[in-house]
C-alpha cells in the first residue's frame, strides 16, 4: 500500500520508516519537502508527521508568550529560535522542536527546547536531543509540564529548571492551563513582577 500525502494529512499518529541511511534520509527529505509535513530522523528511523493542529499550536503559543515574559522580566538575554532544524549527520539525528531558546549571546545551539505533545509515538525525542546536546527539554502533555535536564548519564526528570532556576514551575504550569490567553498573561506577569 502506498501512503499518499493526502492520506498523511488525515493521520494523527506519525508514520515511521526504518532502515534508512543518513544519505537515503536526505534524499527522502528533499522529496517530501512540502508544507504541512514535519520530518525527524534518529538511528535510521524516519518519522513523518503532519503539522500540528489548533490544540497544539495554542499551547505552544501560550508557553512561548509566558517564557518570553519571564525572560524579559528577569533581564535574561535570549534569542527565541522557534522550531529551528537541528541535525548532526555523525549522530544520525535531525529534529525540530516546537519551541527553542538560546539563553545568552552567541550560542551554538538552543539551551532549552519545548515539545507540546498532543499525539504519541515516534522517535525517542530525548535521545535525539541528547545527541544534539540540548541542556534542557520541556514536555507539555495533558495539561502537565515535565522538565528534563541533561547530565553526564543523559536526561533526568527534574522539578526545577536548571537553565531558568528562578522560574516558578507551579505558577508557570497553572498559567499555561488558564483558558483565556490575556488572563494567563496578566496573572503570570503580575506574579513574577511581585515576586
C-alpha contacts under 8 A as a table, 3 or more apart, distances in Angstrom:
res1	aa1	res2	aa2	distance
3	X	7	X	6.21
3	X	8	X	6.82
4	X	7	X	5.22
4	X	8	X	6.28
5	X	8	X	4.84
5	X	9	X	6.27
6	X	9	X	5.36
6	X	10	X	7.14
7	X	10	X	5.50
7	X	11	X	6.87
8	X	11	X	5.27
8	X	49	X	7.81
8	X	50	X	6.75
9	X	36	X	7.71
9	X	50	X	5.91
11	X	14	X	7.29
11	X	50	X	7.31
12	X	49	X	7.94
12	X	50	X	7.54
12	X	119	X	6.65
13	X	49	X	7.14
13	X	119	X	6.25
13	X	120	X	6.74
13	X	121	X	6.73
14	X	47	X	6.22
14	X	48	X	5.48
14	X	49	X	4.75
14	X	50	X	7.54
14	X	121	X	6.73
14	X	122	X	6.03
15	X	47	X	5.75
15	X	48	X	5.07
15	X	49	X	6.60
15	X	122	X	7.71
16	X	45	X	6.50
16	X	46	X	5.59
16	X	47	X	4.72
16	X	48	X	6.45
16	X	122	X	6.79
17	X	20	X	7.57
17	X	45	X	5.54
17	X	46	X	5.04
17	X	47	X	6.64
18	X	44	X	5.76
18	X	45	X	4.32
18	X	46	X	6.35
19	X	44	X	5.00
19	X	45	X	6.22
20	X	23	X	7.92
20	X	24	X	5.74
20	X	25	X	6.05
20	X	44	X	4.55
20	X	45	X	6.41
20	X	46	X	7.36
21	X	24	X	5.12
21	X	25	X	6.14
21	X	44	X	5.66
22	X	25	X	5.02
22	X	26	X	6.26
22	X	44	X	7.02
22	X	89	X	6.77
22	X	92	X	6.36
23	X	26	X	5.15
23	X	27	X	6.46
24	X	27	X	5.12
24	X	28	X	6.24
25	X	28	X	5.09
25	X	29	X	5.93
25	X	41	X	7.65
25	X	44	X	7.95
25	X	46	X	7.08
26	X	29	X	4.92
26	X	30	X	6.37
27	X	30	X	5.26
27	X	31	X	6.45
28	X	31	X	4.96
28	X	32	X	6.09
29	X	32	X	5.22
29	X	33	X	6.01
29	X	39	X	7.34
30	X	33	X	5.28
32	X	37	X	7.73
33	X	37	X	7.60
34	X	37	X	6.28
36	X	50	X	5.56
36	X	51	X	4.85
37	X	48	X	6.87
37	X	49	X	5.71
37	X	50	X	4.50
37	X	51	X	5.38
38	X	48	X	5.99
38	X	49	X	5.20
38	X	50	X	6.02
38	X	51	X	6.12
39	X	46	X	7.00
39	X	47	X	5.61
39	X	48	X	4.87
39	X	49	X	6.42
39	X	95	X	7.50
40	X	46	X	5.92
40	X	47	X	5.04
40	X	48	X	6.78
40	X	93	X	7.56
40	X	94	X	5.31
40	X	95	X	4.97
40	X	96	X	7.13
40	X	123	X	7.73
41	X	44	X	6.80
41	X	45	X	5.57
41	X	46	X	4.63
41	X	47	X	6.07
41	X	92	X	7.10
41	X	93	X	5.22
41	X	94	X	4.98
41	X	95	X	6.73
41	X	123	X	7.49
42	X	45	X	5.31
42	X	46	X	6.83
42	X	92	X	5.64
42	X	93	X	4.61
42	X	94	X	6.73
42	X	123	X	6.68
42	X	124	X	7.88
42	X	128	X	6.50
43	X	91	X	7.99
43	X	92	X	5.47
43	X	93	X	6.86
44	X	92	X	7.18
45	X	123	X	7.35
47	X	122	X	6.16
47	X	123	X	6.67
52	X	56	X	5.86
52	X	57	X	6.72
53	X	56	X	5.60
53	X	57	X	6.21
54	X	57	X	5.08
54	X	58	X	5.88
55	X	58	X	5.33
55	X	59	X	6.38
55	X	118	X	7.69
56	X	59	X	5.40
56	X	60	X	6.12
56	X	116	X	6.26
56	X	117	X	7.31
56	X	118	X	6.24
57	X	60	X	4.95
57	X	61	X	6.05
58	X	61	X	5.27
58	X	62	X	6.19
59	X	62	X	5.10
59	X	63	X	6.19
59	X	116	X	7.06
59	X	176	X	7.20
60	X	63	X	5.25
60	X	64	X	6.13
60	X	98	X	7.03
60	X	99	X	7.36
60	X	116	X	6.30
61	X	64	X	4.96
61	X	65	X	6.06
62	X	65	X	5.18
62	X	66	X	6.25
62	X	176	X	6.13
62	X	181	X	6.98
63	X	66	X	5.24
63	X	67	X	6.06
63	X	176	X	6.38
64	X	67	X	5.20
64	X	68	X	6.06
64	X	99	X	7.22
65	X	68	X	5.16
65	X	69	X	6.17
65	X	185	X	7.58
66	X	69	X	5.02
66	X	70	X	6.13
66	X	172	X	7.44
66	X	176	X	7.89
66	X	185	X	6.68
66	X	188	X	7.22
67	X	70	X	5.08
67	X	71	X	6.10
68	X	71	X	5.20
68	X	72	X	6.06
69	X	72	X	5.27
69	X	73	X	6.11
69	X	189	X	6.86
70	X	73	X	5.17
70	X	74	X	6.01
70	X	167	X	7.65
70	X	189	X	7.67
70	X	192	X	7.27
71	X	74	X	5.08
71	X	75	X	6.02
71	X	76	X	5.19
71	X	77	X	7.49
71	X	78	X	7.33
72	X	75	X	5.11
72	X	76	X	6.32
72	X	77	X	7.96
73	X	76	X	7.86
73	X	192	X	7.59
73	X	193	X	7.23
76	X	103	X	7.12
76	X	104	X	7.14
77	X	103	X	6.10
77	X	104	X	4.92
77	X	105	X	6.83
78	X	101	X	6.74
78	X	102	X	5.55
78	X	103	X	4.47
78	X	104	X	5.27
78	X	105	X	7.05
79	X	101	X	5.75
79	X	102	X	5.10
79	X	103	X	6.58
79	X	104	X	7.58
79	X	105	X	7.94
80	X	99	X	7.72
80	X	100	X	6.09
80	X	101	X	4.57
80	X	102	X	6.42
81	X	84	X	5.85
81	X	99	X	7.01
81	X	100	X	5.18
81	X	101	X	5.45
81	X	102	X	6.97
81	X	110	X	7.43
82	X	97	X	7.43
82	X	98	X	6.59
82	X	99	X	4.46
82	X	100	X	5.05
82	X	101	X	7.22
83	X	96	X	5.25
83	X	97	X	4.93
83	X	98	X	5.02
83	X	99	X	5.23
83	X	100	X	6.36
84	X	96	X	5.78
84	X	97	X	6.92
84	X	100	X	7.32
85	X	94	X	7.13
85	X	95	X	6.01
85	X	96	X	4.76
85	X	97	X	7.65
86	X	94	X	5.63
86	X	95	X	5.36
86	X	96	X	6.11
86	X	132	X	7.24
87	X	92	X	7.87
87	X	93	X	5.47
87	X	94	X	4.07
87	X	95	X	6.34
87	X	132	X	7.17
88	X	91	X	5.22
88	X	92	X	6.15
88	X	93	X	5.54
88	X	94	X	6.57
88	X	132	X	7.08
89	X	92	X	4.90
89	X	93	X	6.42
90	X	93	X	7.91
91	X	131	X	6.22
91	X	132	X	7.91
93	X	128	X	6.08
93	X	131	X	7.35
93	X	132	X	7.73
94	X	128	X	7.42
95	X	128	X	6.99
95	X	129	X	7.80
97	X	100	X	6.37
97	X	113	X	6.03
97	X	114	X	6.26
97	X	115	X	5.98
98	X	113	X	7.40
98	X	114	X	5.85
98	X	115	X	5.22
98	X	116	X	6.64
99	X	113	X	5.59
99	X	114	X	4.99
99	X	115	X	6.83
100	X	110	X	5.91
100	X	111	X	7.60
100	X	112	X	5.58
100	X	113	X	4.20
100	X	114	X	6.16
101	X	110	X	5.11
101	X	111	X	6.04
101	X	112	X	5.25
101	X	113	X	6.44
102	X	105	X	7.62
102	X	107	X	6.18
102	X	109	X	6.71
102	X	110	X	4.36
102	X	111	X	5.24
102	X	112	X	6.85
103	X	107	X	7.53
103	X	110	X	7.39
103	X	111	X	6.18
103	X	112	X	7.92
104	X	107	X	6.80
107	X	110	X	7.03
109	X	134	X	7.29
110	X	113	X	6.82
110	X	134	X	6.39
110	X	135	X	7.95
111	X	134	X	5.59
111	X	135	X	5.16
111	X	136	X	6.28
111	X	163	X	7.33
112	X	134	X	6.51
112	X	135	X	6.25
112	X	136	X	4.89
112	X	137	X	5.80
112	X	138	X	7.66
112	X	163	X	7.45
113	X	134	X	7.37
113	X	136	X	6.53
113	X	137	X	4.97
113	X	138	X	6.32
114	X	137	X	5.79
114	X	138	X	4.67
114	X	139	X	5.92
114	X	140	X	7.58
115	X	137	X	7.58
115	X	138	X	6.14
115	X	139	X	4.84
115	X	140	X	6.26
116	X	139	X	5.87
116	X	140	X	4.78
116	X	141	X	6.25
117	X	120	X	7.08
117	X	139	X	6.81
117	X	140	X	5.99
117	X	141	X	5.04
117	X	142	X	7.90
118	X	141	X	6.63
118	X	142	X	7.73
124	X	127	X	5.44
124	X	128	X	6.42
125	X	128	X	5.01
125	X	129	X	6.20
126	X	129	X	5.09
126	X	130	X	5.98
126	X	137	X	7.70
126	X	155	X	7.16
127	X	130	X	4.99
127	X	131	X	6.39
128	X	131	X	5.37
128	X	132	X	6.40
129	X	132	X	4.81
129	X	133	X	6.04
129	X	134	X	5.56
129	X	137	X	7.79
130	X	133	X	4.95
130	X	134	X	6.22
130	X	150	X	7.10
130	X	154	X	6.47
130	X	155	X	7.29
131	X	134	X	7.96
133	X	150	X	7.78
134	X	137	X	7.17
134	X	150	X	7.14
135	X	149	X	6.03
135	X	150	X	5.15
135	X	163	X	7.61
136	X	147	X	7.25
136	X	148	X	5.65
136	X	149	X	4.60
136	X	150	X	6.03
136	X	161	X	7.76
136	X	162	X	7.56
136	X	163	X	7.04
137	X	147	X	6.00
137	X	148	X	5.17
137	X	149	X	6.61
138	X	145	X	6.76
138	X	146	X	5.68
138	X	147	X	4.57
138	X	148	X	6.22
139	X	145	X	5.71
139	X	146	X	5.16
139	X	147	X	6.52
140	X	143	X	6.68
140	X	144	X	5.63
140	X	145	X	4.60
140	X	146	X	6.50
141	X	144	X	5.38
141	X	145	X	6.58
143	X	173	X	7.82
143	X	176	X	7.96
143	X	177	X	6.38
144	X	173	X	6.83
145	X	173	X	6.38
146	X	157	X	7.10
146	X	158	X	7.71
146	X	159	X	7.93
147	X	157	X	5.64
147	X	158	X	5.57
147	X	159	X	6.78
147	X	160	X	7.35
147	X	161	X	6.85
148	X	155	X	5.65
148	X	156	X	5.31
148	X	157	X	4.37
148	X	158	X	5.73
149	X	155	X	5.27
149	X	156	X	5.54
149	X	157	X	6.48
149	X	158	X	6.63
149	X	161	X	7.58
149	X	162	X	6.93
150	X	153	X	7.78
150	X	154	X	5.38
150	X	155	X	4.38
150	X	156	X	6.60
151	X	154	X	5.19
151	X	155	X	5.97
151	X	156	X	7.28
158	X	161	X	7.14
159	X	169	X	7.87
160	X	165	X	6.40
160	X	167	X	7.74
160	X	168	X	7.93
160	X	169	X	6.70
161	X	164	X	5.16
161	X	165	X	5.06
161	X	166	X	7.87
161	X	167	X	7.11
161	X	169	X	7.86
162	X	165	X	5.04
164	X	167	X	5.67
167	X	172	X	7.63
168	X	171	X	5.42
168	X	172	X	6.10
169	X	172	X	4.88
169	X	173	X	5.97
170	X	173	X	5.27
170	X	174	X	6.11
171	X	174	X	5.11
171	X	175	X	6.18
171	X	188	X	7.24
172	X	175	X	5.30
172	X	176	X	6.33
172	X	188	X	7.12
173	X	176	X	5.10
173	X	177	X	6.47
174	X	177	X	5.25
174	X	178	X	6.65
175	X	178	X	5.18
175	X	184	X	5.02
175	X	185	X	7.49
175	X	187	X	7.15
175	X	188	X	6.27
176	X	184	X	6.81
178	X	181	X	7.09
178	X	183	X	7.32
178	X	184	X	5.56
179	X	184	X	7.56
180	X	183	X	5.34
180	X	184	X	6.19
181	X	184	X	5.07
181	X	185	X	6.25
182	X	185	X	5.13
182	X	186	X	6.17
183	X	186	X	5.10
183	X	187	X	6.06
184	X	187	X	5.32
184	X	188	X	6.06
185	X	188	X	5.26
185	X	189	X	5.97
186	X	189	X	5.19
186	X	190	X	6.00
187	X	190	X	5.22
187	X	191	X	6.12
188	X	191	X	5.20
188	X	192	X	6.21
189	X	192	X	5.36
189	X	193	X	6.02
190	X	193	X	5.29
190	X	194	X	6.13
191	X	194	X	5.32
191	X	195	X	6.17
192	X	195	X	5.18
